[in-house]
Amino acid sequence: MKYDISITKTTTPKEKPTDESKLGFGTIFTDHMFMMDYSAGKGWYNARIIPFGPIAIHPASTVLHYGAEIFEGLKAYRAADGTIRMFRPMENIQRLNRSAERLCLPELDEEGALDILNTMVELEKDWVPHSEGTSLYIRPFMYGNDPHLGVHAVKEATFVVICSPVGAYYPEGLNPVKIAIEAHDVRAVRGGTGYAKCGGNYAASLRAGEKAEKKGYTQVLWLDGVEQKYIEEVGAMNVMFKIGGKIVTPALDSGSILPGITRKSCLELLQDWGFEVEERKISVDELFAAAASGALEEAWGTGTAAVVSPIGQLYYQDTSYTLCGGKIGQTAQKLYDNLTGIQWGKLADTHGWSHIVCNG
Ligand SMILES: *Cc1c(COP(=O)(O)O)cnc(C)c1O
C-alpha cells in the first residue's frame, strides 16, 4: 500500500557542494524532506515532501521528555552503470518496524515506506555525489509527539526522512582504529532496547565514548550488561573476529545487540567464500587468550557508515594488544572491497541486494 505523497518543491534550491572531498558526514542536507503524521484511530496521514527546514514541536511532546525516537541509516549510491541505487532498503524498513514495536511507536506499511524512500531519492537525485566513495546518506526517523506529559504509549507520531550527501569514509584507504573495551558503562541489557535503533541507546553511550576518546581511542567495545564479560558491539557497529581461521561474532539472541544489515551481508559473503562462521558468545577472556596465543588474526567492525572498520589495537583495563601488526587484515579488506563493489555496481550482485531507484 503506497501513501499518497504530496510534493511541494522549494522555490530557493541550494547550491550543491562543489568540493566533494569536503563533504564530511551529516552536515549538509538536501533541498527537501519527507514528513508524515500519525494519530491513533486515524493511522498515518498527510504524507508530504516539503522544503527542508526546522520542525515546530510542542514543548510537552513525548520525544522531548521520554525519548520516544527511532531511526534508520542507509545510503543511495551512484553506480557504475549510471543508476542510483539503495542497498537492501527493505531490511532497514523491517528493522524500523521492529524498533517501532519495541518503543510503542506506530509501524509503517513496508511497500509504502519503500515508495517514500524511492520518491525522496529520485527527487533529490542530483544531490547524490559523484566522487569515488561518496553517497547520499538517508536518515529516516520517527518520534512520539503527544502534546502532554502523561507517561503512556504514544497516540501521535511523526515520521521524517532527511538526506545528506556524505564524503568517502576512508579517503586514504581503510584505516585501522584503536578500541578501548568499556569496563563500567553498558550500552544495553537483556530485555532492554539494544536491538532497537533508538536515540536513547546513543544518548546513554556518549559518556563512555568521550572517556575513550580522551585516552586516545576511537571507539568503545561494549560488554554485555549482565555479567560484563561478553563482547557485544564496537561503538555503533557490529564486531567480528577471525580466530584460528574461523569467523566469530556475537550472537543476536540476547536482544541487546543491534542486528546490523552490514553484519548480515558480511556473514553471507563469508559463508559464500567457505569460511566457517560462528555466531555465539565470546568473552573478553577468550579474546585476550586468543590474542596472547596469536590465534586472533583479525578484528573489524561493520556498519553502513564505514562498511568495514578494521581494529588495529584493543585495550582493556591494563592490557593492550596490537592486532594484525596494526594493519588491515586480508579478510576485512576483502569484505570491504566486495561490499562496496556490489554497492557501487562494480561487482556482480548475485544476492540481489541492490535496489535501483532511477537513472542518475
Ligand atoms: C546502526 C547500528 C549498527 C550497524 O547497522 P547497519 O545496518 O550495518 O548499519 C550497529 N550497531 C548499532 C548500535 C547501530 O546503531
The ligand as an ORCA input file, in Angstrom:
! r2SCAN-3c Opt
* xyz 0 1
  C      23.091      1.061     13.060
  C      23.886      0.289     14.028
  C      24.730     -0.776     13.659
  C      25.026     -1.134     12.219
  O      23.902     -1.476     11.488
  P      23.948     -1.417      9.887
  O      22.588     -1.860      9.500
  O      25.002     -2.364      9.467
  O      24.258     -0.016      9.523
  C      25.370     -1.498     14.655
  N      25.222     -1.179     15.950
  C      24.451     -0.146     16.346
  C      24.336      0.149     17.798
  C      23.758      0.612     15.404
  O      23.001      1.628     15.803
*
